[in-house]
Amino acid sequence: MPTATEYTMRSSWENKFDEPTIDDLRAGFGKQVGALIDGARDKLCSYEPVDESVSWQGVPWRWTMVYSAPDLDDRPIAYLVLDPQRPLIAIPMTAELVESIPMHRLKKHVRDGVLLSRKVVGVYWSTWELTSKSQLQDILELVHRKMKLLTAPK
C-alpha cells in the first residue's frame, strides 16, 4: 500500500475539482514560455469585446484559458491550453471563415495548421504548440484576420 509520500500532488492544471486562477496555471512555466503565454494573453485580450476566462475543458485540455466574444461568435475565438508539458494555442474556425481568409498571406506553418487540422462538424480545430515569439506572432496574425472578419459589417 502506498505511503503518503509516494502520492504526487496534481498540478492545478489537472485538478478538476479545484478551479485554479490564471496565476496558478501560469506559475509552472519558465521565463521563455511564460513570456509567450503573457504575449498571447495580452494580444487576445486586446480585441474588443473578447473576454478571458478559465474553464474546465475535459481531457486532454483540462483547465484552459478561453477567449470568447459571445456577441461575435457562438464558439470561443481562441483557447490557451496551459499544459505544463506543452502549452498550446487553439483557434477554432468554421469552414466559411477559413474560406474567407486569404490563406496565401499566412506563413506556411499557420496555413498548414489550419488546412491540415481536424475538422469536426464544419469547424477546423487548429492547434499549435507555443515554441517561439515569431511563431506566436504568425499565429496571432490568424486571430487578427479572424477578428477582422467577425467584426466586419454584414
Buried (B, 14 or more C-beta within 10 A) or exposed (E): EEEEEEEEEEBBBBBEEEEBEBEBBBBBBEEEBBBBBEBBBEBBEEBEEBEBEBBEBEEEBBBBBBBBBEEBBEEBBBBBBBBBEEBBBBBBBBEEBBEBBEBEEBBEEBBEBBEEBEBEEEBBBBBBEBEEEEBBEBBBBBBEBBBEBBEEEE
